[in-house]
Amino acid sequence: MAELAGVPLWIWGSFLGFVGLMLALDLGVFHRTAHKVEVKEALIWSGVWIALALVFNAGLFAFWNQIQPGSGYTNSEAGVAFLTGYLIEKALSIDNIFVFLIVFSYFQVPEKYQHKVLFWGIIGALIFRALFIAAGAAILEKFFWTMIIFSVFLVATGVKMALSHDKKVDPEKNPIVKFFRRIMPVTNEYHGDKFTVRIDGKRWATPLLLVLVVVEFTDVIFAVDSIPAIFAITSNPFIVFTSNVFAILGLRSLFFALAGLMQMFHYLSYGLAAILIFVGGKMMYGYVEKAVFVDWPKFPPLISLVVIACILGVAILASIRRPLPQPE
């Protein structure tokens, strides 16, 4: 039976087919007409994506050894690894939402067109994440010492995030925006939900396409942080990819559900920074254990899950207990 990363191709195909079907239903049925996504609708879709992720997680708990025999994971270990990775990616995606809010506000994207931008942004994110995961798995398999590079990068990123959480983002200073404006003219106004229009026989980009480019570039930057973070939990490509996919698929609905509540969680950036430092330290721990052959206790995924959940809980609780002062 043909396999990819130890998992039968029919399982990969079934998973990707399911993702494609859900995306087709999302854009082609439920959002065929551009409209503002209300909080109630966003909460329902957030619940749907979380429920689907948990159902898939339950399947790993029950059938992992049938999916990938000889992986070195028991059913419960694979299930916990997926849940931990999903939680990390979900938590780190909150930071994406901050940036999306700034980008949409700066470019004054009409609310009814924001879903379309995020939808196509998700498609690009899935492609880039797949490439990054494949590259990361290959590198870790052939060059185990690169784990120390990943771990140092995560710790440094966490420290930087903690020190610069109040720093504002100016999309116009983004090098991708500057480059895009040089290679293609951009209209001053939106033309419905179109990404490009033809004016006097010349193809012009609309601001909506420019926003999409910024969103895609932003996700690539965040993937550079989040992919090493999940590789600190597990190096199994199937678990890494599927947990990433479910976290990304729920990002759009999470954006609309939390867009009006983000100011409540102003300590969340500190929590995300702590998570990156924690998983970077965990990766260093694993590297030293294997490279130096130190007989240290194992670091089970369940402990990682508990620590990450506690960090997020403390950050959210602190944000609620000590809200930002209201402007006078």
Contacts in CASP RR format, 6 or more apart in sequence:
PFRMAT RR
TARGET T0000
AUTHOR 0000-0000-0000
METHOD contacts of the structure
MODEL  1
MAELAGVPLWIWGSFLGFVGLMLALDLGVFHRTAHKVEVKEALIWSGVWI
ALALVFNAGLFAFWNQIQPGSGYTNSEAGVAFLTGYLIEKALSIDNIFVF
LIVFSYFQVPEKYQHKVLFWGIIGALIFRALFIAAGAAILEKFFWTMIIF
SVFLVATGVKMALSHDKKVDPEKNPIVKFFRRIMPVTNEYHGDKFTVRID
GKRWATPLLLVLVVVEFTDVIFAVDSIPAIFAITSNPFIVFTSNVFAILG
LRSLFFALAGLMQMFHYLSYGLAAILIFVGGKMMYGYVEKAVFVDWPKFP
PLISLVVIACILGVAILASIRRPLPQPE
1 8 0 8 1.000
1 9 0 8 1.000
1 10 0 8 1.000
2 8 0 8 1.000
2 9 0 8 1.000
3 9 0 8 1.000
4 12 0 8 1.000
5 137 0 8 1.000
5 236 0 8 1.000
5 237 0 8 1.000
5 238 0 8 1.000
6 68 0 8 1.000
6 71 0 8 1.000
6 238 0 8 1.000
7 67 0 8 1.000
7 68 0 8 1.000
7 238 0 8 1.000
8 67 0 8 1.000
11 67 0 8 1.000
12 238 0 8 1.000
15 242 0 8 1.000
15 245 0 8 1.000
19 126 0 8 1.000
19 245 0 8 1.000
19 249 0 8 1.000
22 52 0 8 1.000
22 249 0 8 1.000
23 119 0 8 1.000
23 122 0 8 1.000
23 123 0 8 1.000
23 249 0 8 1.000
26 119 0 8 1.000
27 116 0 8 1.000
27 119 0 8 1.000
31 115 0 8 1.000
31 116 0 8 1.000
31 119 0 8 1.000
34 112 0 8 1.000
34 113 0 8 1.000
34 115 0 8 1.000
34 116 0 8 1.000
34 192 0 8 1.000
34 193 0 8 1.000
35 112 0 8 1.000
35 115 0 8 1.000
36 111 0 8 1.000
36 112 0 8 1.000
37 111 0 8 1.000
37 114 0 8 1.000
37 115 0 8 1.000
37 253 0 8 1.000
37 256 0 8 1.000
38 256 0 8 1.000
39 256 0 8 1.000
39 257 0 8 1.000
39 260 0 8 1.000
41 256 0 8 1.000
42 253 0 8 1.000
42 254 0 8 1.000
42 255 0 8 1.000
42 256 0 8 1.000
42 257 0 8 1.000
43 253 0 8 1.000
43 257 0 8 1.000
45 250 0 8 1.000
45 252 0 8 1.000
45 253 0 8 1.000
46 250 0 8 1.000
46 253 0 8 1.000
46 254 0 8 1.000
46 257 0 8 1.000
47 253 0 8 1.000
48 253 0 8 1.000
49 246 0 8 1.000
49 249 0 8 1.000
49 250 0 8 1.000
49 253 0 8 1.000
50 250 0 8 1.000
52 246 0 8 1.000
53 86 0 8 1.000
53 246 0 8 1.000
53 247 0 8 1.000
56 82 0 8 1.000
56 242 0 8 1.000
56 246 0 8 1.000
57 79 0 8 1.000
57 82 0 8 1.000
57 83 0 8 1.000
57 86 0 8 1.000
60 67 0 8 1.000
60 75 0 8 1.000
60 78 0 8 1.000
60 79 0 8 1.000
60 82 0 8 1.000
60 239 0 8 1.000
61 75 0 8 1.000
61 76 0 8 1.000
61 78 0 8 1.000
61 79 0 8 1.000
62 75 0 8 1.000
63 75 0 8 1.000
64 71 0 8 1.000
64 73 0 8 1.000
64 74 0 8 1.000
64 75 0 8 1.000
64 78 0 8 1.000
64 79 0 8 1.000
65 71 0 8 1.000
65 74 0 8 1.000
65 75 0 8 1.000
67 238 0 8 1.000
68 78 0 8 1.000
68 236 0 8 1.000
68 238 0 8 1.000
71 78 0 8 1.000
71 236 0 8 1.000
73 81 0 8 1.000
73 236 0 8 1.000
77 300 0 8 1.000
77 301 0 8 1.000
78 236 0 8 1.000
78 239 0 8 1.000
79 239 0 8 1.000
80 300 0 8 1.000
80 301 0 8 1.000
80 302 0 8 1.000
80 305 0 8 1.000
81 233 0 8 1.000
81 234 0 8 1.000
81 236 0 8 1.000
81 239 0 8 1.000
81 301 0 8 1.000
82 239 0 8 1.000
82 242 0 8 1.000
82 243 0 8 1.000
83 305 0 8 1.000
84 233 0 8 1.000
84 234 0 8 1.000
84 301 0 8 1.000
84 302 0 8 1.000
84 304 0 8 1.000
84 305 0 8 1.000
84 308 0 8 1.000
85 230 0 8 1.000
85 233 0 8 1.000
85 234 0 8 1.000
85 239 0 8 1.000
85 240 0 8 1.000
85 243 0 8 1.000
85 247 0 8 1.000
86 243 0 8 1.000
86 246 0 8 1.000
86 247 0 8 1.000
87 305 0 8 1.000
87 308 0 8 1.000
87 309 0 8 1.000
87 312 0 8 1.000
88 226 0 8 1.000
88 229 0 8 1.000
88 230 0 8 1.000
88 233 0 8 1.000
88 275 0 8 1.000
88 279 0 8 1.000
88 308 0 8 1.000
89 226 0 8 1.000
89 229 0 8 1.000
89 230 0 8 1.000
89 243 0 8 1.000
89 244 0 8 1.000
89 247 0 8 1.000
89 248 0 8 1.000
90 247 0 8 1.000
90 254 0 8 1.000
91 272 0 8 1.000
91 275 0 8 1.000
91 308 0 8 1.000
91 312 0 8 1.000
92 222 0 8 1.000
92 225 0 8 1.000
92 226 0 8 1.000
92 229 0 8 1.000
92 272 0 8 1.000
92 275 0 8 1.000
92 276 0 8 1.000
93 222 0 8 1.000
93 226 0 8 1.000
93 247 0 8 1.000
93 248 0 8 1.000
93 251 0 8 1.000
93 254 0 8 1.000
94 254 0 8 1.000
94 258 0 8 1.000
94 265 0 8 1.000
94 268 0 8 1.000
94 272 0 8 1.000
95 161 0 8 1.000
95 222 0 8 1.000
95 269 0 8 1.000
95 272 0 8 1.000
96 218 0 8 1.000
96 219 0 8 1.000
96 222 0 8 1.000
96 251 0 8 1.000
97 251 0 8 1.000
97 254 0 8 1.000
97 255 0 8 1.000
97 258 0 8 1.000
97 259 0 8 1.000
97 262 0 8 1.000
98 262 0 8 1.000
98 269 0 8 1.000
99 169 0 8 1.000
99 218 0 8 1.000
100 118 0 8 1.000
100 215 0 8 1.000
100 218 0 8 1.000
100 255 0 8 1.000
101 255 0 8 1.000
101 259 0 8 1.000
101 262 0 8 1.000
102 168 0 8 1.000
102 169 0 8 1.000
102 171 0 8 1.000
103 109 0 8 1.000
103 169 0 8 1.000
103 171 0 8 1.000
103 211 0 8 1.000
103 214 0 8 1.000
103 215 0 8 1.000
103 218 0 8 1.000
104 114 0 8 1.000
104 117 0 8 1.000
104 211 0 8 1.000
106 170 0 8 1.000
106 171 0 8 1.000
106 172 0 8 1.000
107 171 0 8 1.000
107 207 0 8 1.000
107 210 0 8 1.000
107 211 0 8 1.000
109 117 0 8 1.000
109 190 0 8 1.000
109 207 0 8 1.000
109 208 0 8 1.000
109 211 0 8 1.000
110 190 0 8 1.000
112 193 0 8 1.000
113 190 0 8 1.000
113 192 0 8 1.000
113 193 0 8 1.000
113 208 0 8 1.000
114 256 0 8 1.000
115 252 0 8 1.000
115 256 0 8 1.000
116 193 0 8 1.000
116 208 0 8 1.000
117 208 0 8 1.000
117 211 0 8 1.000
117 212 0 8 1.000
117 215 0 8 1.000
118 215 0 8 1.000
118 251 0 8 1.000
118 252 0 8 1.000
118 255 0 8 1.000
119 252 0 8 1.000
120 212 0 8 1.000
121 212 0 8 1.000
121 215 0 8 1.000
121 216 0 8 1.000
121 219 0 8 1.000
122 248 0 8 1.000
122 249 0 8 1.000
122 251 0 8 1.000
122 252 0 8 1.000
124 216 0 8 1.000
124 219 0 8 1.000
125 216 0 8 1.000
125 219 0 8 1.000
125 223 0 8 1.000
125 248 0 8 1.000
125 251 0 8 1.000
126 245 0 8 1.000
126 248 0 8 1.000
128 216 0 8 1.000
128 219 0 8 1.000
128 220 0 8 1.000
128 223 0 8 1.000
129 223 0 8 1.000
129 227 0 8 1.000
129 241 0 8 1.000
129 244 0 8 1.000
129 245 0 8 1.000
129 248 0 8 1.000
130 241 0 8 1.000
132 223 0 8 1.000
132 224 0 8 1.000
132 227 0 8 1.000
133 227 0 8 1.000
133 237 0 8 1.000
133 240 0 8 1.000
133 241 0 8 1.000
133 244 0 8 1.000
134 237 0 8 1.000
136 227 0 8 1.000
136 231 0 8 1.000
137 231 0 8 1.000
137 235 0 8 1.000
137 237 0 8 1.000
137 240 0 8 1.000
139 146 0 8 1.000
140 146 0 8 1.000
140 147 0 8 1.000
140 150 0 8 1.000
140 231 0 8 1.000
140 235 0 8 1.000
141 235 0 8 1.000
144 287 0 8 1.000
144 290 0 8 1.000
144 291 0 8 1.000
145 287 0 8 1.000
145 291 0 8 1.000
147 283 0 8 1.000
147 284 0 8 1.000
147 286 0 8 1.000
147 287 0 8 1.000
148 283 0 8 1.000
148 284 0 8 1.000
148 287 0 8 1.000
150 228 0 8 1.000
150 231 0 8 1.000
150 232 0 8 1.000
150 280 0 8 1.000
150 283 0 8 1.000
151 228 0 8 1.000
151 232 0 8 1.000
151 280 0 8 1.000
151 281 0 8 1.000
151 282 0 8 1.000
151 283 0 8 1.000
151 284 0 8 1.000
151 287 0 8 1.000
152 280 0 8 1.000
152 284 0 8 1.000
153 228 0 8 1.000
154 225 0 8 1.000
154 228 0 8 1.000
154 229 0 8 1.000
154 232 0 8 1.000
154 276 0 8 1.000
154 277 0 8 1.000
154 279 0 8 1.000
154 280 0 8 1.000
154 281 0 8 1.000
154 283 0 8 1.000
155 276 0 8 1.000
155 277 0 8 1.000
155 280 0 8 1.000
155 281 0 8 1.000
155 284 0 8 1.000
157 225 0 8 1.000
157 276 0 8 1.000
158 272 0 8 1.000
158 273 0 8 1.000
158 274 0 8 1.000
158 276 0 8 1.000
158 277 0 8 1.000
159 273 0 8 1.000
159 277 0 8 1.000
161 269 0 8 1.000
161 272 0 8 1.000
161 273 0 8 1.000
161 276 0 8 1.000
162 269 0 8 1.000
162 270 0 8 1.000
162 273 0 8 1.000
162 274 0 8 1.000
165 269 0 8 1.000
165 270 0 8 1.000
165 273 0 8 1.000
171 177 0 8 1.000
171 214 0 8 1.000
172 178 0 8 1.000
174 214 0 8 1.000
174 217 0 8 1.000
176 213 0 8 1.000
176 214 0 8 1.000
176 217 0 8 1.000
177 210 0 8 1.000
177 213 0 8 1.000
177 214 0 8 1.000
180 186 0 8 1.000
180 205 0 8 1.000
180 210 0 8 1.000
180 213 0 8 1.000
181 210 0 8 1.000
184 203 0 8 1.000
184 204 0 8 1.000
184 205 0 8 1.000
185 202 0 8 1.000
185 204 0 8 1.000
185 205 0 8 1.000
186 204 0 8 1.000
186 205 0 8 1.000
186 206 0 8 1.000
186 207 0 8 1.000
186 209 0 8 1.000
186 210 0 8 1.000
187 197 0 8 1.000
187 199 0 8 1.000
187 204 0 8 1.000
187 205 0 8 1.000
187 206 0 8 1.000
187 207 0 8 1.000
188 207 0 8 1.000
189 206 0 8 1.000
189 207 0 8 1.000
190 206 0 8 1.000
190 207 0 8 1.000
190 208 0 8 1.000
191 197 0 8 1.000
191 206 0 8 1.000
192 206 0 8 1.000
192 208 0 8 1.000
193 208 0 8 1.000
194 206 0 8 1.000
194 208 0 8 1.000
195 205 0 8 1.000
195 206 0 8 1.000
195 208 0 8 1.000
195 209 0 8 1.000
195 212 0 8 1.000
196 203 0 8 1.000
196 204 0 8 1.000
196 205 0 8 1.000
196 206 0 8 1.000
196 209 0 8 1.000
197 203 0 8 1.000
197 204 0 8 1.000
197 206 0 8 1.000
198 204 0 8 1.000
225 276 0 8 1.000
226 244 0 8 1.000
227 240 0 8 1.000
227 244 0 8 1.000
228 280 0 8 1.000
228 283 0 8 1.000
229 275 0 8 1.000
229 276 0 8 1.000
229 279 0 8 1.000
229 280 0 8 1.000
230 240 0 8 1.000
230 243 0 8 1.000
230 244 0 8 1.000
231 240 0 8 1.000
231 283 0 8 1.000
232 279 0 8 1.000
232 280 0 8 1.000
232 281 0 8 1.000
232 282 0 8 1.000
232 283 0 8 1.000
233 279 0 8 1.000
233 282 0 8 1.000
233 301 0 8 1.000
233 304 0 8 1.000
234 240 0 8 1.000
234 301 0 8 1.000
263 323 0 8 1.000
263 324 0 8 1.000
264 319 0 8 1.000
264 320 0 8 1.000
264 323 0 8 1.000
265 315 0 8 1.000
265 316 0 8 1.000
265 319 0 8 1.000
266 319 0 8 1.000
266 323 0 8 1.000
266 324 0 8 1.000
267 315 0 8 1.000
267 316 0 8 1.000
267 318 0 8 1.000
267 319 0 8 1.000
267 322 0 8 1.000
268 312 0 8 1.000
268 315 0 8 1.000
268 316 0 8 1.000
268 319 0 8 1.000
270 315 0 8 1.000
271 311 0 8 1.000
271 312 0 8 1.000
271 314 0 8 1.000
271 315 0 8 1.000
272 315 0 8 1.000
274 311 0 8 1.000
274 315 0 8 1.000
275 308 0 8 1.000
275 311 0 8 1.000
275 312 0 8 1.000
278 304 0 8 1.000
278 307 0 8 1.000
278 308 0 8 1.000
278 311 0 8 1.000
279 304 0 8 1.000
279 308 0 8 1.000
282 299 0 8 1.000
282 304 0 8 1.000
285 296 0 8 1.000
285 299 0 8 1.000
286 299 0 8 1.000
288 294 0 8 1.000
288 296 0 8 1.000
289 296 0 8 1.000
END
